[in-house]
């Protein structure tokens, strides 16, 4: 391309310098920015139309003219190549990708302008990988940042669940645990260290999470959840993660959450096996009483200390619990409502088991 002349369209790319020259000419091209919303904080090429890459198939024909020359850019020139290959397959013959993308455009000190819809998401760089997923994007991240999650138990399940929820940007986490760190906890309760033995779990875990992500609010409650405080603790929560180790507490949480319509993500481990499911009667799913009509006896469900557990297993189950929480909050995927995911670490098997609603379960909400 020379001066103000139009480019050749035999190749796929043109340089930022050529684009700048072309824009300064008498017949400037259409410019398409395919970055995600959060990437617009640094500005946009003047006159560009912004359509995130995942929305190009449905939006581009409505907002741009396929008969006019088009330059597409992203951050580094990779996504824009994908975009123009798609566009050319749809008849957009006069389309080019800007090599080097917006990063090179800035390095060359070419003109930029602010974008009115640039998002105000704190620490956008922190969540860059999630924001680029169309299933989450800016809207999903905003939902996470404004959500409240209650985690019952800061042990083998609660530690990994809390870790990944904090890292993902859940804006308000509350940890409930009245226990103290024991040396035997350390192989599976990965937020604690040897120096922490004898200390209360909830404050230690909360401090670790605050250090991991200072952009979120982390609260701790170092008392046992019971019938007297359960309603206060669960009020206003979007999701409850049941990571406790006794059925008395599990049933208290289940019944209170069912009354308020709050989903409970249930996780449990035994020796080499674990399960994860979502109890959500408000969405037509079962509750804990549909699985266990009444609390099993202590003899039937010994603790990890009594029967043993492979240390990595609670980590796997806790991570799955955090995943289910993210799905419910951000609204992507298919949560495990009415299905139990069963993990067998000895065989490596993962099975899904249907859990039907029992209208006679006794919770009065199924």
N, C-alpha and C positions, 0 to 999 in steps of 0.2 A: 504494500500500500504506500503510495507516495502522496504527500501533502494531504489534500482534501478528497482524494479519489477513494472510491469504495474498495474494499479488500477483495482478494481472491478467496473463493470458498472451496478450493480444491483440498486444502488441509483442514485441520480441526481447530487450530489455535492461532491466536494473534497476541502480541505482547502488550503490556500496559502502555508503553510508549505509543504504539500504533493506535490504541483505543483513545488515548488522550488527544492525539492529532485529529482523529476522526470526529471526536466530539466537538472539537473547535471549528470544524468545517461547516459548510452550508447544509449538508445533508447528514446530520448526526444519526447514528443507529439507535435502535431501541436497546436498552440495557436492562438485563435481568439479574438480580441478586438472589442466589439460591441458598444463602446462609440461613441458619436458624435465628429466631428472634433475639436470643440473648447475645448473639454475635454483633448486633447492630450498635452496641454501645460505643464502638470506636468510630461510627459514622457509616456513610453510604456514598457511593459514587453519585454525583449530582444527576438527578433525573431518573435514576434507576427505579425499576419496579421490583418490589420485594415479594418473592414467592418461595418459601422453603422448598427444598428439593422434593420432599415427599408429597407436596401439594401441586407440583408442576403438572402432572397429567390431568388433573381436574380443573386447574385454574388458568393455565397459560393461554388457552384459546379464548377465554373470556376477557382477558386483560391486555393481550398483545396481538399484533397483526402478523400472521405467518408470511405475508408477502413482502414485508420490510426487513432489511438487515437487522440482525439481533446478535448482541454480544452478551454472553453469560459468564458470570464470575462467582466464585465462592472465596473461601479463605486462602487456599493454596493452589487452586486450579485442578483439583481432583474431582470433586463433586460436579463442577461445571462441565467437565468432559462427559460424565455420565448423562448430564442433562442434555447436552447438544446431540449426543448419539441417539437418545430417545427422541428428541425433537426432529432430527433429520429422518428418523424412521417414520415419523408422522407427517412428513411433508414440509418441514421447516428447512428448506435447502440453504437459505441464507443465514445460517447460524454459526457462530464461532465461540470457542471457549477462550477466556483471557488467561494466558499462562501466568503462573506465579500468584494469581488471585489478588485479593484485597491486601494481603500482607506486602506483596511487592509493590502494589499501587501506593501504599503508605511510604514504603522505603524510598520511592522515587519522588516523594513529596508532591504528588498530584492532588488536585482539589478534592475535598470531601465535604459533605454536609451532614448535619445531624438528622436523625430519623425520628419523626414525631412519636412513633410507637415503640421506640427503643425501651425494652423492659427495665423494670426496677427490681431485679432479682439479686439479692445479696449473694456475694461470692459466686457469681456465675461461672468463673473459671473452675471453682471447686467441683461443680456438678456438670462439667462440660460433656463427659461421656454419656451421662444420662440424658442430658438435654438434646443430644443428637439423635436419640431414639425417638422415631415418630410416635411410638406408643406412649411415650412419656412427654417429651417436649417441654416447652415453657409452662403450659397449663398444668401438666402433671406435677412438675417441680413446685409450682406455686401451691398446689394442693398439699404436697408433702410438707412444705415449709410452714403451712398454716394448720397442720394437723396436730392432734393430741393423742398419744398412745400411752397406755398404762401397761407396764410389764410386771406381772406378779411373780416374783422370784428372781434373785440375782445369782443363780447357781449355774449348773451345767447347761441348761437351756437358755436362761435369761442372759448370760454373758454374751454368747454369740449373737442372739437376737438383738440385744441392745446395741452391740457394736455396729452391726450393719444398718440398723435403723438410724443411728446417729450419723454414720458416715453418709447415708443416702440423703440426709437433710430433713428428717422428721423434726418439725420445729419445736415440739414440746414433748419431752419424755418424762414419765414418772416411774421410778423404780420402787417396788415395795418388797422389803425383806427384813425380817427381824433377827436373822442369824449372824453368826460370826465366822470368820474364815478359819477353817481347819486345814492342817497340813495335807490331809487326805483329799481335800477338794481340788488341789492345784493341778492334777493331771487333766481336768476337764473344765475348770472354772477359770478361763484364760485371762480375765481382767485382773486377777490377783497375783501377788508375788510372795515369796517365802517370808519376806519382812512383814507381810500383812497378817500373818497368822495371829489369831486372837482379836483382830479388829472387826468392827461391824462391816458387813458386806455393802449395804446400800450406799453409805457415803463414799466408800472407796470406789465402787463402780461408777457412781455419779461423777466423781472427780476425774476419773480416767476418761469418761465420755466427753466431759467439758474440755479436757485437754486435746482430745481427738478432733472435736468440732466446736470451736468457741462461738459459732454463729447460731447455735440452738440453745434452748432452755432445757436444763436437766434438773429434775427435782428428785429428792429421795424421801422415803417414809420408812423409818426403821422400827416399825411396829408390825405385829402380825395382823393380817387382814382378817376381819371377823364380821359377824352379822351387824355389829354396832357401827362399824366404820365403812362398810362396803359401799353404801350408796353415796357417801361423800366422796370416796375415792374414784368411783367410776363415772360420776356425773360430768358431762361435757366431753367425755372421751370419744374419739372416732373409732378406735379399735382397742381391744384388750388382748394382750398376749399372755396366755395361761402357761407359765413356765415354772409352776410350783411343783412340789414333790409329795403332796398329800391330798387325798380325795375329799377330806372335809372342806379344805379351802376351795378346791375345784368346784364343788357343788354350790358353795356360797356364791362364788363368782358367776357360775352358770345361771343360777336362778335370778340374781340381781340384774345381770346383763340382758337376759331374756325379757324381763319386765321393761327395761328401758330401750330395747331394740338395738343394742350394741353388739357387733360381732365379736366372738371370742375365738382366737386361734389357739387350738389345743395341741400340745405336744407331749409325748411320753416316751420313755426309754426303759428297756429291760434287757440286761445282759448285752446281747449283740443286736437287738431289734428295737426299732422305734416306729412311731406313728405320728402323723400330722393330719389335722383336719380343721375345718372352719365350722363352728356352730353359729348359725345365724337364722333363728326362727322368723325374724322380721322380713327376711327375703325368701321365706318358704322352705328354709333348710331345717335340719334336725338340731337338737341340743345335746348336751352331755347325757341327759337322762334317757335319750333315745338309744344311746350306746350302752349306758349303765343305768338301769332303772333305779338302783339304789347304790350307795357307796360300798365298794368291796371291803371286806374285812382286812385288817392289818396283816393277817397271816397270808392273804391271797396276793398282796401287793407290797412286798418288802421294799425298803429304800435301796438306793444304789450302794450305800455302805453295807447293807445287810446281804444283798444278793449279788452285788458286783455289777459293773458296767464297763464296757470298752470306752476309754476316755474320749476318743474321737467321735463316738456316736452322738452324744448330746450336742456336739458342735454341728454335725450334719442336720439334726432335727431343728436346732435353734436357728440355723441359717434358713431352712425351709419356712420356719415360722415368720422370720423377717420378710422373706419373699412374699408370703401370703398377705402380710400387712401392707406391703408396698402396692400389691395388686389391688387390694380393696380400697386403699386411699387414693391412688393415682388413677384407678379405673382402667387398668389394662389386664390382658390375659383372662384366664378362667379360674377364679378362686376355687379352692377345694370345699365348696359348700355341698354337703351331701355325699362327699367322697372321702375316704380315708386313704392317705398315701402311706403304705407300709414299707419300711426299709429293713433289709436283712443284710448286715455287714459281713456275715460269714459267706453267703452265697453271692452277694452283690445284686440280689434281686430287688426290684422296685415294683410293687403291685398297687393297683388302685381297687378299693373295695367300696361298693355302693353302700351308703348308710341311709336307709329310708326314715322318714319322719314317723314317729310313733305318737299318734294323737292322744293316746292314753298314758303318755310318759309321766305326767304329773306336774310339769312345769307351768301348765295353763297358758302357754303361749305358742306351742307348736301346732 
